[in-house]
């Protein structure tokens, strides 16, 4: 083979190898190697932790090709993370406000209301007498510190502040309020005795062994407590995310949520995109 033909052959071989390399790197969104699992990152309100841990495990058993990684926090903080470009495939908020803010910015591909909850006042479990029965009772001198989630980022705190405002007690109780970064921190303040009472979701109160429920707030004092679930538009795995969304809204997840005290509200008619 003369040098000119050899050079042409070598150039053709190099071009072919380059094309094969490029093709092998251009996998479609949810394609993977046979031994490679898709990882879905789910950002969820911390009040969902017990339920979502079990739902994630159940989903992985049914879908061994997908791994679920949970990211728990206050809904406002999680919303801000997603808005600033942090990775997330699904978002489950403890109120519609945070979800709507992402949707209005075009960051949610699909969403639906998933759950409902109730807001309750808890006290340390060893308190057995003079339990508060109304919001007005929290104004008594024996309640020196009342824990509440930061209303700017914690939906439970926003619901509680709305209820206090509606009852005309927000200014009265303001000097007593101790703010938590999320509803679980509020519960911890009460369990540890650092707060004499606190506003948490009823589902959190049911799980605590160191705090007891004093009374549940009337629903007409605040906006309905709703947990929407949504698929983040920037997900790198839309097909896998849709499979997990379907599992979240199915019977297996419903049984877990209801066992933990949530009200299952999902309806296909309520989906939006």
C-alpha positions as CSV (number, residue, x, y, z in Angstrom):
1,X,0.0,0.0,0.0
2,X,1.5,3.3,-1.0
3,X,1.9,6.2,1.4
4,X,-1.0,8.2,-0.1
5,X,-3.5,5.3,0.1
6,X,-2.3,4.4,3.6
7,X,-2.9,8.0,4.8
8,X,-6.4,8.0,3.3
9,X,-7.2,4.6,5.0
10,X,-5.9,5.8,8.4
11,X,-7.9,9.0,8.1
12,X,-11.1,7.0,7.4
13,X,-10.4,4.7,10.3
14,X,-9.9,7.6,12.6
15,X,-13.2,9.2,11.5
16,X,-15.1,5.9,12.0
17,X,-13.7,5.5,15.5
18,X,-14.6,9.1,16.4
19,X,-18.2,8.5,15.1
20,X,-18.5,5.4,17.3
21,X,-17.2,7.3,20.3
22,X,-19.8,10.1,19.8
23,X,-22.6,7.6,19.3
24,X,-21.8,5.7,22.4
25,X,-21.9,8.9,24.5
26,X,-25.3,10.0,23.2
27,X,-27.6,7.9,25.3
28,X,-31.2,8.9,25.6
29,X,-32.5,10.3,28.9
30,X,-33.3,7.2,30.8
31,X,-30.9,4.7,29.0
32,X,-28.2,3.1,31.0
33,X,-25.8,0.2,31.2
34,X,-27.3,-3.1,32.3
35,X,-25.7,-2.9,35.7
36,X,-26.4,0.9,36.2
37,X,-29.3,2.1,38.3
38,X,-31.1,5.4,37.7
39,X,-31.0,7.6,40.8
40,X,-34.0,9.9,41.5
41,X,-33.5,12.7,44.0
42,X,-36.8,13.5,45.8
43,X,-37.0,16.8,47.7
44,X,-39.7,16.4,50.3
45,X,-41.1,18.3,53.3
46,X,-39.6,16.9,56.5
47,X,-43.0,16.1,57.9
48,X,-43.2,13.4,55.2
49,X,-40.0,11.6,56.3
50,X,-41.5,8.5,57.9
51,X,-43.9,7.9,55.1
52,X,-41.5,8.7,52.3
53,X,-38.7,6.5,53.6
54,X,-41.1,3.5,53.5
55,X,-42.5,4.5,50.1
56,X,-39.0,4.8,48.7
57,X,-38.1,1.3,49.9
58,X,-41.4,-0.1,48.5
59,X,-40.8,1.5,45.1
60,X,-37.2,0.2,44.9
61,X,-38.4,-3.3,45.6
62,X,-40.8,-3.0,42.7
63,X,-38.3,-1.2,40.5
64,X,-34.8,-2.5,41.2
65,X,-33.4,-0.4,38.3
66,X,-34.2,2.8,40.2
67,X,-32.7,4.1,43.4
68,X,-34.6,6.8,45.4
69,X,-32.5,9.3,47.4
70,X,-34.5,11.6,49.7
71,X,-33.7,15.2,50.5
72,X,-35.8,16.5,53.5
73,X,-36.2,20.0,54.7
74,X,-38.6,22.9,55.1
75,X,-40.7,23.4,51.9
76,X,-39.5,27.0,51.5
77,X,-35.8,26.0,51.7
78,X,-36.3,23.1,49.3
79,X,-38.1,25.4,46.9
80,X,-35.3,27.8,47.0
81,X,-32.7,25.1,46.3
82,X,-34.6,24.0,43.2
83,X,-35.1,27.6,42.0
84,X,-31.4,28.2,42.3
85,X,-30.6,25.1,40.1
86,X,-29.9,22.4,42.7
87,X,-30.6,18.9,41.4
88,X,-34.0,17.4,42.0
89,X,-36.3,15.1,40.1
90,X,-39.4,15.5,42.2
91,X,-40.6,18.0,44.8
92,X,-43.3,17.4,47.5
93,X,-44.2,20.5,49.4
94,X,-46.3,20.9,52.6
95,X,-48.2,23.7,51.0
96,X,-49.3,24.9,47.5
97,X,-47.5,28.2,47.8
98,X,-44.0,26.9,47.4
99,X,-45.1,24.6,44.5
100,X,-46.9,27.4,42.8
101,X,-43.9,29.6,42.9
102,X,-41.8,27.0,41.1
103,X,-44.7,26.3,38.6
104,X,-45.0,30.1,37.9
105,X,-41.3,30.2,37.1
106,X,-41.8,27.3,34.6
107,X,-39.8,24.8,36.8
108,X,-42.5,22.2,37.3
109,X,-43.5,19.8,34.5
110,X,-46.4,18.2,36.2
111,X,-48.1,18.4,39.6
112,X,-51.1,17.4,41.7
113,X,-52.4,17.7,45.2
114,X,-51.4,14.5,47.0
115,X,-52.3,14.8,50.7
116,X,-54.0,16.7,53.5
117,X,-53.1,17.2,57.1
118,X,-54.3,18.9,60.3
119,X,-52.5,21.4,62.6
120,X,-52.2,20.6,66.3
121,X,-50.7,22.0,69.5
122,X,-48.5,19.7,71.4
123,X,-47.0,19.9,74.9
124,X,-44.3,17.8,76.6
125,X,-45.6,14.2,77.3
126,X,-45.0,14.5,81.0
127,X,-47.4,17.4,81.3
128,X,-50.6,15.8,82.7
129,X,-52.6,18.8,84.1
130,X,-53.9,22.1,82.9
131,X,-53.4,21.2,79.2
132,X,-54.3,23.9,76.8
133,X,-57.6,23.4,75.0
134,X,-57.8,26.6,72.9
135,X,-55.4,29.1,71.4
136,X,-56.5,31.6,74.1
137,X,-55.1,29.2,76.8
138,X,-51.5,29.7,75.3
139,X,-51.7,33.3,76.5
140,X,-51.6,32.1,80.1
141,X,-48.4,32.9,82.1
142,X,-47.5,29.2,82.5
143,X,-46.7,29.1,78.7
144,X,-43.5,31.1,78.5
145,X,-42.2,29.7,75.2
146,X,-44.4,28.5,72.3
147,X,-42.6,26.9,69.3
148,X,-43.6,27.7,65.8
149,X,-42.0,27.1,62.4
150,X,-40.6,30.2,60.6
151,X,-43.6,31.4,58.7
152,X,-41.5,32.6,55.8
153,X,-40.1,29.1,55.0
154,X,-42.1,26.6,57.0
155,X,-45.7,26.0,55.9
156,X,-46.7,24.7,59.4
157,X,-45.5,28.0,60.8
158,X,-47.4,29.9,58.2
159,X,-50.6,28.0,59.0
160,X,-50.0,28.6,62.7
161,X,-49.4,32.3,62.2
162,X,-52.5,32.6,60.1
163,X,-54.5,30.9,62.8
164,X,-53.2,33.1,65.5
165,X,-53.8,36.2,63.4
166,X,-57.4,35.0,62.7
167,X,-58.0,34.5,66.4
168,X,-56.5,37.9,67.2
169,X,-53.7,36.5,69.3
170,X,-50.6,36.9,67.1
171,X,-49.4,40.2,68.7
172,X,-50.2,38.8,72.2
173,X,-48.2,35.7,71.7
174,X,-45.4,37.2,69.7
175,X,-43.0,37.7,72.7
176,X,-43.4,34.0,73.5
177,X,-42.8,32.6,70.1
178,X,-39.7,30.5,69.4
179,X,-39.0,29.9,65.7
180,X,-37.8,26.6,64.2
181,X,-36.2,25.9,60.9
182,X,-38.8,23.2,60.1
183,X,-41.7,21.4,61.8
184,X,-39.4,18.6,63.2
185,X,-37.3,21.2,65.1
186,X,-40.4,22.7,66.6
187,X,-41.4,19.2,67.8
188,X,-37.9,18.7,69.2
189,X,-38.2,22.0,71.2
190,X,-41.3,20.7,72.8
191,X,-40.0,17.1,73.4
192,X,-36.9,18.5,75.1
193,X,-38.8,20.9,77.3
194,X,-37.2,24.0,75.6
195,X,-40.8,25.1,74.7
196,X,-43.9,24.7,76.7
197,X,-46.1,24.1,73.6
198,X,-45.7,24.0,69.9
199,X,-47.5,24.0,66.6
200,X,-46.9,20.9,64.5
201,X,-48.8,18.7,62.1
202,X,-51.0,16.0,63.7
203,X,-49.1,13.3,61.8
204,X,-45.9,14.5,63.7
205,X,-47.7,14.5,67.0
206,X,-48.9,10.9,66.5
207,X,-45.3,9.7,66.0
208,X,-43.8,11.4,69.0
209,X,-43.2,9.6,72.3
210,X,-42.0,12.6,74.1
211,X,-44.8,15.1,73.2
212,X,-48.5,14.8,73.5
213,X,-51.3,16.3,71.5
214,X,-53.3,19.0,73.5
215,X,-55.8,20.0,70.8
216,X,-56.2,20.3,67.1
217,X,-56.9,23.7,65.5
218,X,-60.2,24.3,63.8
219,X,-59.8,24.1,60.0
220,X,-61.5,27.4,59.5
221,X,-58.6,29.3,61.2
222,X,-56.2,28.7,58.4
223,X,-56.0,27.8,54.7
224,X,-56.4,24.0,54.0
225,X,-53.2,22.1,54.5
226,X,-52.3,20.5,51.2
227,X,-49.2,18.6,50.0
228,X,-48.7,18.8,46.3
229,X,-46.3,16.6,44.5
230,X,-44.6,17.6,41.3
231,X,-42.0,16.5,38.7
232,X,-39.2,19.0,38.2
233,X,-39.0,20.1,34.6
234,X,-35.1,19.9,34.6
235,X,-35.1,16.2,35.7
236,X,-32.5,14.2,33.8
237,X,-34.8,11.1,34.1
238,X,-38.4,12.1,33.1
239,X,-39.5,8.5,32.5
240,X,-38.3,7.2,35.8
241,X,-39.7,10.3,37.5
242,X,-43.1,9.6,36.0
243,X,-42.9,6.1,37.3
244,X,-42.3,7.3,40.8
245,X,-45.0,9.9,40.5
246,X,-47.4,7.1,39.5
247,X,-46.3,5.1,42.5
248,X,-46.8,8.0,44.8
249,X,-50.4,8.4,43.7
250,X,-51.2,4.7,43.7
251,X,-52.7,2.4,46.3
252,X,-49.5,1.1,47.8
253,X,-48.4,4.7,48.8
254,X,-51.9,5.6,49.8
255,X,-51.9,2.8,52.4
256,X,-48.6,4.0,53.9
257,X,-49.7,7.7,54.0
258,X,-53.1,6.9,55.6
259,X,-51.4,4.6,58.2
260,X,-49.3,7.6,59.2
261,X,-52.4,9.8,59.6
262,X,-52.4,11.7,56.3
263,X,-55.5,12.3,54.3
264,X,-55.0,11.0,50.8
265,X,-56.5,13.5,48.3
266,X,-55.0,12.6,44.9
267,X,-57.3,12.7,41.9
268,X,-56.2,12.4,38.3
269,X,-58.6,15.3,37.6
270,X,-56.5,17.5,39.8
271,X,-53.3,17.2,37.8
272,X,-51.8,20.2,36.0
273,X,-48.8,20.7,33.8
